[in-house]
Amino acid sequence: MRSSQYYSRLGKSLAVTTTLSALLFFVAAPRAHADDDRDKCRHRVEKAEAQLNTAIEKHGEHSSQAQERRRDLNNVRESCWNEYHGWWSSQDNRWHTERDWDRDDHHDDDHHDHDQH
């Protein structure tokens, strides 16, 4: 009789362990996938920022090439914002939770002093 109680408890323990393991797997797996997608978004932003830097170095800050790369960077940031409600900045190496990339003077000419002569 004692061995049947042992096997009954063992069976219940295994059932609980299996259930908890499955639950953890299904909760953790989407999170890991989301982190991977967010990391891909960060890489897209970094690539667009590098392309902007290259355009500025080669053609000048106010060139048409730099303006086009700024638009590309803004589009990538907008895409990340729409997907994750955040955007990556390599300048300060972090995700921003405010939709304020237009304040980044590296790619926004509106914040430069155009009255200089």
Secondary structure, DSSP 8 states (H G I E B T S, - for coil): -HHHHHHHHHHHHHHHHHHHHHHHHHHHHHHHHHHHHHHHHHHHHHHHHHHHHHHHHHH-TTSHHHHHHHHHHHHHHHHHHHHHS-EEETTTTEEESSS-GGG-TTS-GGGS-TT--
